[in-house]
Structures are given as structure tokens and as C-alpha cells.
């Protein structure tokens, strides 16, 4: 019971967001574009600092 509650409350990590974003690619070209965006740090930026 508590394990499920922990899963529901915890925030999603940057690597999980990256994987989900890459999995949504529709074709090879889209995947390559998304990979470049991830490599540039799209999901690693600190959003609290406005960067």
C-alpha cells in the first residue's frame, strides 16, 4: 500500500522525462531531432532559475 503511494507522490526524474519524450517519436527523423534536443539539455535545465 505504501509503495504505491510513494510511486504516486514522487516526482518524475529528468531521465524518465527524456525517455518518455523519445518514445513519443513518430518516425526515425523525429527521433533524431528529439535526440539532438535531449543532447542539448532540453530536460536538464533548471526551470526554477528561468534558464
DSSP file (Angstrom, degrees, kcal/mol; ACC not computed):
  #  RESIDUE AA STRUCTURE BP1 BP2  ACC     N-H-->O    O-->H-N    N-H-->O    O-->H-N    TCO  KAPPA ALPHA  PHI   PSI    X-CA   Y-CA   Z-CA
    1    1 A X     >        0   0    0      0, 0.0     4,-1.5     0, 0.0     5,-0.1   0.000 360.0 360.0 360.0 -47.9    0.0    0.0    0.0
    2    2 A X  H  >  +     0   0    0      1,-0.2     4,-2.4     2,-0.2     5,-0.2   0.825 360.0  59.6 -70.5 -30.8    2.7    2.5    0.9
    3    3 A X  H  > S+     0   0    0      1,-0.2     4,-2.0     2,-0.2    -1,-0.2   0.917 106.4  47.2 -62.9 -42.7    4.8    1.5   -2.1
    4    4 A X  H  > S+     0   0    0      1,-0.2     4,-1.9     2,-0.2    -1,-0.2   0.876 110.9  52.2 -65.8 -37.0    2.0    2.6   -4.4
    5    5 A X  H  X S+     0   0    0     -4,-1.5     4,-1.7     2,-0.2    -2,-0.2   0.897 108.0  51.2 -66.0 -41.2    1.6    5.8   -2.5
    6    6 A X  H  X S+     0   0    0     -4,-2.4     4,-2.3     1,-0.2    -2,-0.2   0.904 109.5  50.7 -62.3 -42.0    5.3    6.6   -2.8
    7    7 A X  H  < S+     0   0    0     -4,-2.0    -1,-0.2     1,-0.2    -2,-0.2   0.884 110.5  49.2 -63.1 -38.7    5.2    6.0   -6.6
    8    8 A X  H  < S+     0   0    0     -4,-1.9    -1,-0.2     1,-0.2    -2,-0.2   0.821 116.5  41.5 -70.8 -31.4    2.2    8.3   -7.0
    9    9 A X  H  < S+     0   0    0     -4,-1.7    -2,-0.2    -5,-0.1    -1,-0.2   0.824  91.5  96.1 -88.1 -34.0    3.8   11.1   -5.0
   10   10 A X  S  < S-     0   0    0     -4,-2.3     2,-0.1    -5,-0.2    -4,-0.0  -0.178  75.7-114.8 -64.4 150.8    7.4   11.1   -6.2
   11   11 A X        -     0   0    0      1,-0.1     2,-0.4     0, 0.0    -1,-0.1  -0.445  31.3-102.8 -82.0 159.1    8.4   13.5   -9.0
   12   12 A X        -     0   0    0     -2,-0.1    -1,-0.1     1,-0.1     2,-0.0  -0.672  37.1-127.0 -84.4 132.4    9.5   12.3  -12.4
   13   13 A X     >  -     0   0    0     -2,-0.4     4,-2.1     1,-0.1     5,-0.2  -0.285  20.2-111.1 -76.0 163.6   13.2   12.3  -13.0
   14   14 A X  H  > S+     0   0    0      1,-0.2     4,-2.6     2,-0.2     5,-0.2   0.883 118.4  53.7 -62.2 -39.5   14.8   14.0  -15.9
   15   15 A X  H  > S+     0   0    0      1,-0.2     4,-2.2     2,-0.2    -1,-0.2   0.863 108.3  49.7 -66.7 -34.1   15.9   10.7  -17.4
   16   16 A X  H  > S+     0   0    0      2,-0.2     4,-2.2     1,-0.2    -1,-0.2   0.885 111.1  49.3 -69.8 -38.0   12.3    9.4  -17.2
   17   17 A X  H  X S+     0   0    0     -4,-2.1     4,-2.3     2,-0.2    -2,-0.2   0.906 111.2  50.5 -65.0 -40.8   11.1   12.6  -18.9
   18   18 A X  H  X S+     0   0    0     -4,-2.6     4,-2.6     2,-0.2     5,-0.2   0.936 111.0  47.9 -61.5 -47.1   13.7   12.2  -21.6
   19   19 A X  H  X S+     0   0    0     -4,-2.2     4,-2.3     1,-0.2    -2,-0.2   0.907 112.0  49.2 -62.6 -42.3   12.8    8.5  -22.2
   20   20 A X  H  X S+     0   0    0     -4,-2.2     4,-0.8     2,-0.2    -1,-0.2   0.904 111.7  49.8 -63.4 -40.9    9.1    9.4  -22.4
   21   21 A X  H >< S+     0   0    0     -4,-2.3     3,-0.7     1,-0.2    -2,-0.2   0.918 112.2  46.9 -63.9 -44.7    9.8   12.2  -24.9
   22   22 A X  H >< S+     0   0    0     -4,-2.6     3,-1.5     1,-0.2    -1,-0.2   0.865 106.9  58.2 -66.0 -36.0   11.9    9.9  -27.1
   23   23 A X  H 3< S+     0   0    0     -4,-2.3    -1,-0.2     1,-0.3    -2,-0.2   0.696  97.0  63.2 -68.2 -18.1    9.3    7.2  -27.0
   24   24 A X  T << S+     0   0    0     -4,-0.8    -1,-0.3    -3,-0.7    -2,-0.2   0.491  74.1 123.7 -84.4  -2.7    6.7    9.6  -28.5
   25   25 A X    <   -     0   0    0     -3,-1.5     3,-0.1    -4,-0.2    -3,-0.0  -0.325  51.0-154.9 -62.0 138.1    8.7   10.0  -31.7
   26   26 A X        -     0   0    0      1,-0.1     2,-0.3    -2,-0.0    -1,-0.1   0.783  68.4  -4.0 -86.9 -29.1    6.7    9.1  -34.8
   27   27 A X  S  > S-     0   0    0      1,-0.0     4,-2.3     0, 0.0     5,-0.1  -0.871  83.6 -83.4-151.4-177.0    9.5    8.1  -37.2
   28   28 A X  H  > S+     0   0    0     -2,-0.3     4,-2.4     1,-0.2     5,-0.2   0.882 123.8  51.1 -64.7 -39.6   13.3    8.0  -37.4
   29   29 A X  H  > S+     0   0    0      2,-0.2     4,-2.2     1,-0.2    -1,-0.2   0.927 111.4  47.6 -64.3 -45.2   13.6   11.6  -38.4
   30   30 A X  H  > S+     0   0    0      1,-0.2     4,-2.5     2,-0.2    -1,-0.2   0.897 111.0  52.5 -61.8 -40.9   11.5   12.8  -35.5
   31   31 A X  H  X S+     0   0    0     -4,-2.3     4,-2.5     2,-0.2    -2,-0.2   0.913 108.4  49.9 -62.1 -43.6   13.5   10.5  -33.2
   32   32 A X  H  X S+     0   0    0     -4,-2.4     4,-2.1     2,-0.2    -1,-0.2   0.905 111.0  49.4 -63.2 -41.3   16.8   12.0  -34.4
   33   33 A X  H  X S+     0   0    0     -4,-2.2     4,-2.0     1,-0.2    -2,-0.2   0.927 112.2  47.8 -62.0 -45.4   15.5   15.6  -33.8
   34   34 A X  H  X S+     0   0    0     -4,-2.5     4,-2.4     1,-0.2    -2,-0.2   0.879 108.8  54.2 -64.3 -38.2   14.4   14.7  -30.3
   35   35 A X  H  X S+     0   0    0     -4,-2.5     4,-2.6     1,-0.2    -1,-0.2   0.903 107.9  49.9 -63.7 -40.2   17.7   13.0  -29.5
   36   36 A X  H  X S+     0   0    0     -4,-2.1     4,-1.8     2,-0.2    -1,-0.2   0.905 110.2  50.6 -63.7 -40.3   19.5   16.2  -30.5
   37   37 A X  H  <>S+     0   0    0     -4,-2.0     5,-1.9     2,-0.2     4,-0.4   0.913 111.5  47.5 -63.2 -42.1   17.2   18.2  -28.3
   38   38 A X  H ><5S+     0   0    0     -4,-2.4     3,-1.4     1,-0.2     5,-0.3   0.911 110.0  53.0 -64.7 -41.8   17.9   15.9  -25.4
   39   39 A X  H 3<5S+     0   0    0     -4,-2.6    -1,-0.2     1,-0.3    -2,-0.2   0.831 103.4  57.8 -62.3 -32.2   21.6   16.1  -26.0
   40   40 A X  T 3<5S-     0   0    0     -4,-1.8    -1,-0.3    -5,-0.2    -2,-0.2   0.576 124.7-104.0 -74.9  -9.0   21.4   19.9  -25.9
   41   41 A X  T X>5 +     0   0    0     -3,-1.4     4,-1.0    -4,-0.4     3,-0.9   0.739  65.6 153.7  96.3  25.5   20.0   19.6  -22.4
   42   42 A X  T 34<S+     0   0    0     -5,-1.9     3,-0.2     1,-0.3    -4,-0.1   0.843  82.7  33.3 -54.6 -36.4   16.3   20.3  -23.0
   43   43 A X  T 34 S+     0   0    0     -5,-0.3    -1,-0.3     1,-0.2   -26,-0.1   0.450 111.4  63.7-101.6  -1.6   15.3   18.3  -19.9
   44   44 A X  T <4 S+     0   0    0     -3,-0.9    -2,-0.2    -6,-0.2    -1,-0.2   0.523  73.1 113.0-100.6  -7.4   18.3   19.1  -17.8
   45   45 A X  S  < S-     0   0    0     -4,-1.0     2,-1.0    -3,-0.2     3,-0.1  -0.336  75.4-114.7 -67.2 146.9   17.8   22.9  -17.4
   46   46 A X    > > -     0   0    0      1,-0.2     5,-1.2     2,-0.1     3,-1.0  -0.731  28.1-169.0 -82.6 104.7   17.0   24.2  -14.0
   47   47 A X  G > 5S+     0   0    0     -2,-1.0     3,-0.8     1,-0.2    -1,-0.2   0.721  79.2  67.1 -70.5 -21.2   13.5   25.5  -14.6
   48   48 A X  G 3 5S+     0   0    0      1,-0.2    -1,-0.2     2,-0.1    -2,-0.1   0.777 100.4  49.3 -70.9 -25.2   13.4   27.4  -11.2
   49   49 A X  G < 5S-     0   0    0     -3,-1.0    -1,-0.2     0, 0.0    -2,-0.2   0.484 111.7-118.7 -91.9  -3.4   16.1   29.8  -12.4
   50   50 A X  T < 5       0   0    0     -3,-0.8    -3,-0.2    -4,-0.3    -2,-0.1   0.721 360.0 360.0  74.3  21.7   14.3   30.6  -15.6
   51   51 A X      <       0   0    0     -5,-1.2    -4,-0.1     0, 0.0    -1,-0.1   0.427 360.0 360.0 -91.6 360.0   17.2   29.3  -17.8
